[in-house]
Amino acid sequence: MDELRDIADIEDLLWDEDKEEDDPEKEDESSEEEEEDLPEDPAEAIDGPKTVKELITGIVFFFTIFQFAHIFVKGHASYLAGTFIGGTLASLLVINMHHSLENALLYDSQTATRKMRVSTIFRMFAMVAVMVVTLHFGDVYSFAGTLLGLLSLKFSAYLQPLTHKVLQKTIFKGR
């Protein structure tokens, strides 16, 4: 059940800017300085693909850290394979979340809710399946490495605001 809440948190993160614009109470509380920073067209304020890039950048960052941690782990090769599998799945989960959210916007609220639930169950099934495979093939894939690779998605989501600021200043200058 925690995984469902974690995935819902990440889905909310992808579209949190949209929710803030729709909340009339937050608009009353915001100052004029903050309103000047927002673009006039609401579609320009939301950039899902950029958020996906930022999340994947965070996943790669943590993946790299976890790869260097293999020095302290017994069974180096299985740990490296596990973190690779977990990090790859984490990136694919982010892409699937973005794709699911984009498709959900095309439907009415009931259909969109149903489709989002199906995609969430699919992602949970994928995570469980990969974890079961790593448990079954423990000599090839480290369960701990796979778990850390998957958790890189969670860590990346927590650090996404920082990643956004850093990438905005360095890579996405003026975009």
N, C-alpha and C positions, 0 to 999 in steps of 0.2 A: 504494500500500500504506500510505503514511503517513496518507492520509485515513481508511482503515479503522481504523487505530489511534487517530486523533483522535476519530472517532465513537464508538469503543468506550470511550475515556476519558470522553467526555461522558455516555454511557449509564451508565458506572460512577458518575459524579458524581451522577446523578439518584437512584441507589439505594445510595449508599455507607453511609448510616446503617443500612440493612438488613443489609449485609454485616458491619458492625461488631458488630451484636447477635448474629449467628450465630457469630462467632469466639470460642470458649471461652478462647483464650489471652489475648485482649485484655480479657476480663472479669476474669481473674485479676490483670492488671496495673493495672486501673483502681482509683482510690481511692474511698473511701466518699462523698466530697464529689461526685464526678462522678456516682455512681449516684443521688444525691438529685435531681439536675437532670433525670433521665430520667423520663418518665411511666411509670406502671405498665403501661398497655396499649401493646404494641408498635406497634399501628396508629396511635396518636397520635404516635409518634416520627417516623414517615415521612409527609411531606406533599409528594407529588409535584407537585401543582398549584402549591404555593407555590414550589418549586424552579424550576418552569417560569417563573413570574412573575419570579423573581429573575434567571434567565438572560436573559429577554426585556428586563428592565430594563437589564441590562448591555449587551445588543446595541443598545438604543436610545441608551444613553450613548455607546458607541463610534461608532455611526452619526452622532450629532450632532457628535462631534469630527471625524469624517471629512468631514462636510458643510462644516464651517468651513474645512477644509484646501483646499477648492476654490479659495480665493483664490490659492494658490500653484501651481495646476495650469493648464496650457494646455488649452483646450477645456472650459471650465467646465460647459456644459450636459451633455456626454456623461459627464463625471466624476460630476456630481450624479445623472444617470440610472443610471449604473453602481453607485454606492454605494446608491442606493435599491433597485435590483434585488437586489444582494447582501445588504443588510440584511433585506429582506423574505424572501428565501429562507432566510437564517439563522434567522429567527424561525419560519418554517414547518418547518424541520428540527427545531427544538427541540420543537415541538408534535407532530410525527410521531414523534420518539423517545419522548416521554411516552406517546403513544397506543400505540405498539408494545410498550413495556414493560408497560403496563396489560393489554393483550391477552395477552401472553406468560404472565402470571401465571395465566391461566385454563386453561392446558394443562399436560400432563406435560412433563418436561424435554426429551425428544427433539423433540416437536412445537414447544415454545417455542423451542428452539434453531434449528430450521428456519425458523420464522416470523421470528425476529430477524435471521437471515442475509438472508432475502428483503427485509425492511424496510431493512436496512443497504445492500444492493445498490441498492434503489430510491433511497435518499437519495444514494448516490454517483452514480448515473445522473443524478439531478436536478441535482447540482452540475456534473457534466461537461457536461450539455446546456446549462445556463445559460452556462457559460464558453465553449462553442463558439458559442452564439448571440451573445455579446458580441464574440467574435473576428470573426465573420462580419459583424456590424453595428457595426464599430468606429467609424464616424462618428456613431452614435447613442448607443452604450453604451461607456463606457471599460472596457477589460479590467482595468486597475489599480484602478479604482473598484469594480468588481464583486468583484474578489479581496479588497479591503479590507473590503467589506461582508460577504463570507462569513467572513473571518477574525475579524470582530467576534464570531462565535460562539465561537471559540477563546479570544479575550481575555476574553470574558464568563465562560467556564467557569473560567478561571484566577482571576478576581476574584470568583467566586460566594461564597466564604466571607465576603469583605468586604461584598459586596452584601447577604448574608444578615444580617450584624450591623447594617448601616445601616438596612435595611428593617424589621428586627425592632424596633429602637428608635424608628423614626419612624412607619411605616405600620401594621405588624401588631401594635401594642401589645396585649399580653395575649391574642392569638389563638393 
